[in-house]
């Protein structure tokens, strides 16, 4: 659902703002030292992680309750089957969000000095508990309902992070996101967004989700750019409702819903060498965004298109 994507984006932006605020409060050297992961378990840092997670999660859930659920009637807990809606773009959004929230949380545990394996499992568990709580909220709302498809996507995103951390001890395959504005939002702004920030979250026609593969991590060739990635993308267009039951031609004559597949190159920002821990942290957070690059688009309606620079 859109709510989970909004939650995770907010958490990342809060994290970035926190880093900037802390940097302005500390001197450069002390700030760099603050960002350095502890060599051994630091109980003070671990308590900071727990308190911060509890505060952010509680505040987010309370805000969601007021913004999304308070104005709608409650019901008995129930499930809905929305697996066919939005050509599954929303489900991939859950996959993306779960991966990055688990990764970000795991890295905060590693910062506290907790060993990597425990950090991975604690981080992913925290992420899944949070996202599952939102599904419970959905389940008690008459307007929505808990979705087994959403839950499966959440666990799949977490599984991608955990499996790579345990098997390769690195993240060779990274889910990424990109967005471009479309004409569909203006046709139904109450659903697809009035402003650009709303459209980034609501207009599935402009969203593209990627799996970005770090080439050198697989081929291990000396001299090959360590930052260069190959990316596979997925998106869809022609959607002004979740399913095709609504007569789209009222808004868009001759409109047709179709899937899109993309082939492109990308940059793994975490592979860029820097001595600044602040810059390294900044690049790690923004590594969830696909870098614009030349892209081949293959449309599900049987045609293709080359973009010199695709967002």
C-alpha positions in Angstrom: 0.0 0.0 0.0 1.0 3.6 -0.4 1.2 4.1 3.3 4.1 1.9 3.8 6.1 3.6 1.0 5.4 6.9 2.6 6.5 5.6 6.0 9.8 4.4 4.8 10.6 7.5 2.7 9.8 9.7 5.8 12.2 7.6 7.9 15.0 8.0 5.4 14.5 11.7 5.1 14.4 12.0 8.9 17.6 10.1 9.0 19.3 12.5 6.6 18.1 15.5 8.5 19.3 14.0 11.7 22.8 13.6 10.2 22.9 17.2 9.0 21.7 18.5 12.3 24.3 16.4 14.2 27.1 17.6 11.8 26.2 21.2 12.6 26.3 20.5 16.3 29.7 18.7 16.3 33.1 19.7 14.9 34.1 17.8 11.8 36.4 15.4 13.5 34.1 14.6 16.4 31.2 14.1 13.9 33.3 11.7 11.8 34.1 9.8 15.0 30.4 9.7 15.9 29.5 8.1 12.6 32.3 5.5 12.9 30.8 2.1 13.8 31.9 0.9 17.2 34.6 -1.8 17.3 32.8 -3.6 20.2 29.3 -3.5 21.6 28.6 0.0 22.9 25.7 -0.2 25.3 25.0 3.6 25.1 24.8 3.5 21.4 22.6 0.4 21.5 20.2 2.1 23.8 20.1 5.1 21.5 19.2 2.8 18.6 16.4 1.2 20.6 15.0 4.5 21.9 15.2 6.1 18.4 13.5 3.2 16.7 10.7 3.1 19.3 10.2 6.9 19.0 10.2 7.0 15.2 8.0 3.9 14.9 5.5 5.1 17.5 5.3 8.6 16.0 4.8 7.3 12.5 2.1 4.8 13.5 0.2 7.5 15.5 0.5 9.9 12.5 -0.8 7.2 10.2 -3.7 6.5 12.4 -4.7 10.1 12.4 -4.0 10.7 8.7 -5.3 7.5 7.1 -7.6 5.6 9.5 -9.3 8.1 11.9 -11.8 9.3 9.3 -12.9 5.8 8.1 -15.1 3.3 9.9 -13.4 0.3 11.7 -14.4 -3.3 11.0 -13.5 -6.8 12.1 -10.0 -7.9 11.1 -10.2 -9.1 7.5 -8.1 -9.8 4.4 -8.5 -8.5 0.9 -7.0 -9.9 -2.4 -5.5 -6.9 -4.2 -2.8 -8.9 -6.0 -4.2 -7.9 -9.5 -4.3 -4.2 -8.8 -1.9 -1.6 -10.3 -0.3 -4.4 -12.4 1.6 -5.3 -9.2 3.7 -2.1 -9.1 2.5 -1.6 -5.5 3.7 -5.0 -4.5 7.1 -4.3 -5.9 7.0 -1.1 -3.8 6.5 -3.2 -0.7 9.5 -5.3 -1.7 11.6 -2.2 -2.2 10.5 -0.6 1.1 11.0 -3.8 3.2 14.5 -4.3 1.8 15.7 -0.8 2.5 14.1 -0.4 5.9 15.6 -3.6 7.0 19.0 -2.6 5.6 18.9 0.8 7.2 17.9 -0.6 10.6 20.5 -3.3 10.4 23.2 -0.7 9.8 22.2 1.3 12.9 22.7 -1.9 14.9 26.1 -2.4 13.4 26.9 1.3 14.3 26.2 0.3 17.9 28.9 -2.4 17.7 26.5 -5.4 17.5 28.0 -8.2 15.4 27.0 -8.2 11.8 24.9 -11.4 11.9 22.8 -10.3 14.9 22.5 -6.8 13.3 21.1 -8.2 10.1 18.5 -10.3 11.9 17.5 -7.7 14.4 17.2 -5.0 11.7 15.1 -7.2 9.5 12.9 -8.3 12.4 12.3 -4.6 13.4 11.4 -3.8 9.8 8.9 -6.6 9.5 7.3 -5.9 12.8 6.8 -2.3 11.8 5.4 -3.1 8.3 3.2 -5.9 9.7 1.7 -3.5 12.2 0.6 -1.3 9.4 -1.0 -4.3 7.7 -2.9 -5.0 11.0 -4.1 -1.4 10.9 -5.3 -2.1 7.3 -7.0 -5.3 8.4 -9.2 -3.4 11.0 -10.2 -0.7 8.5 -13.4 -1.1 6.6 -12.1 0.8 3.7 -9.0 -1.3 3.2 -8.0 -4.8 4.6 -4.8 -6.7 5.3 -3.2 -8.1 2.1 -1.4 -11.4 1.9 0.3 -10.1 -1.2 1.7 -7.1 0.7 2.9 -9.4 3.5 4.6 -11.8 1.0 6.3 -8.8 -0.7 7.5 -7.5 2.6 9.1 -10.8 3.5 10.6 -11.2 0.0 12.4 -7.8 0.3 13.7 -8.7 3.7 14.8 -12.1 2.4 16.8 -10.5 -0.4 18.8 -8.4 2.1 19.3 -11.3 4.6 20.4 -13.8 2.0 23.0 -11.5 0.4 24.4 -10.5 3.8 24.8 -14.1 4.9 26.0 -15.7 1.6 28.1 -12.9 0.1 28.7 -10.6 3.1 27.8 -7.7 0.8 24.8 -6.4 -1.2 25.5 -7.3 -4.8 21.8 -6.8 -5.9 20.1 -3.6 -4.8 16.5 -2.6 -5.3 16.2 0.9 -6.5 13.6 3.5 -7.4 13.1 6.2 -10.0 10.2 8.4 -11.0 9.0 10.7 -13.8 5.9 12.8 -13.9 3.1 11.6 -16.2 -0.1 13.0 -17.7 -2.3 10.5 -15.9 -2.1 12.3 -12.5 -3.8 15.4 -14.0 -6.7 13.2 -15.1 -7.4 11.9 -11.6 -5.4 14.0 -9.1 -7.4 12.9 -6.1 -6.0 9.3 -6.6 -2.7 9.9 -8.4 -1.6 13.1 -6.6 -2.1 16.9 -6.9 1.5 18.0 -6.4 4.8 16.5 -7.5 5.6 15.0 -4.1 2.2 13.4 -3.9 2.6 12.0 -7.4 6.0 10.4 -6.5 4.1 8.4 -3.9 0.7 7.9 -5.7 1.2 7.8 -9.4 2.2 4.3 -10.2 2.5 5.2 -13.9 5.6 7.2 -13.2 7.2 4.8 -10.8 10.0 2.4 -11.9 11.5 -0.2 -9.6 14.9 -1.7 -10.4 17.2 -4.5 -9.5 20.7 -3.1 -9.8 23.5 -5.7 -10.1 27.0 -4.7 -9.2 29.0 -6.2 -12.1 32.4 -6.4 -10.5 31.0 -8.2 -7.5 30.2 -11.1 -9.8 33.1 -11.1 -12.3 35.8 -10.0 -9.8 38.0 -8.6 -12.6 40.9 -6.4 -11.7 40.6 -2.9 -13.1 36.9 -3.1 -13.8 35.0 -0.1 -12.4 33.7 -1.3 -9.0 30.9 1.3 -9.0 29.3 0.2 -12.4 26.0 -1.6 -12.2 23.6 -3.2 -14.7 19.9 -2.6 -13.9 16.7 -4.4 -14.7 13.6 -2.3 -14.3 9.8 -2.8 -14.1 6.9 -0.3 -14.4 3.5 0.0 -15.9 1.3 2.7 -17.6 -2.3 3.3 -18.5 -3.5 3.1 -14.9 -5.9 5.6 -13.3 -7.5 3.0 -11.0 -6.2 -0.1 -9.3 -7.9 -2.5 -11.7 -9.5 -2.3 -15.1 -13.1 -2.5 -13.9 -13.3 1.3 -14.2 -13.8 2.6 -17.7 -10.6 4.4 -18.3 -11.7 5.9 -21.6 -13.8 8.4 -19.7 -10.5 10.1 -18.8 -8.2 8.9 -21.5 -9.6 7.8 -24.9 -8.2 4.6 -26.3 -6.2 4.1 -23.1 -4.6 0.7 -22.5 -2.9 -0.7 -19.4 0.4 -2.3 -20.1 3.7 -3.4 -18.4 7.1 -1.9 -19.0 10.5 -3.6 -18.7 13.8 -1.7 -18.8 17.5 -2.4 -19.4 19.9 0.2 -18.2 23.2 1.0 -16.4 23.5 2.3 -12.9 26.0 3.4 -10.2 26.5 1.8 -6.9 27.1 4.9 -4.8 28.5 2.8 -1.9 31.5 1.8 -4.1 32.6 5.4 -4.5 35.7 5.9 -2.4 35.7 8.7 0.2 37.4 9.4 3.5 34.4 11.3 4.8 32.1 9.2 6.9 29.4 11.8 6.5 29.6 11.6 2.7 29.7 7.8 2.8 26.6 7.7 5.0 24.9 10.2 2.7 25.7 8.1 -0.4 24.5 4.9 1.3 21.1 6.4 2.1 20.7 7.7 -1.5 21.9 4.5 -3.1 18.2 3.5 -3.1 17.7 5.9 -6.0 18.5 4.8 -9.6 20.9 7.1 -11.4 19.4 8.4 -14.7 21.1 6.7 -17.6 20.6 5.5 -21.2 17.8 3.0 -21.1 16.0 0.5 -23.4 12.3 0.2 -22.6 10.4 -2.9 -23.7 6.6 -2.4 -23.6 4.2 -5.1 -22.9 2.1 -4.1 -25.9 4.8 -5.3 -28.2 7.0 -2.3 -28.9 10.2 -0.8 -27.6 11.8 2.6 -27.1 15.3 3.9 -26.4 15.7 6.7 -23.9 19.0 8.7 -24.0 18.4 9.5 -20.3 15.6 7.8 -18.4 14.3 8.9 -15.0 
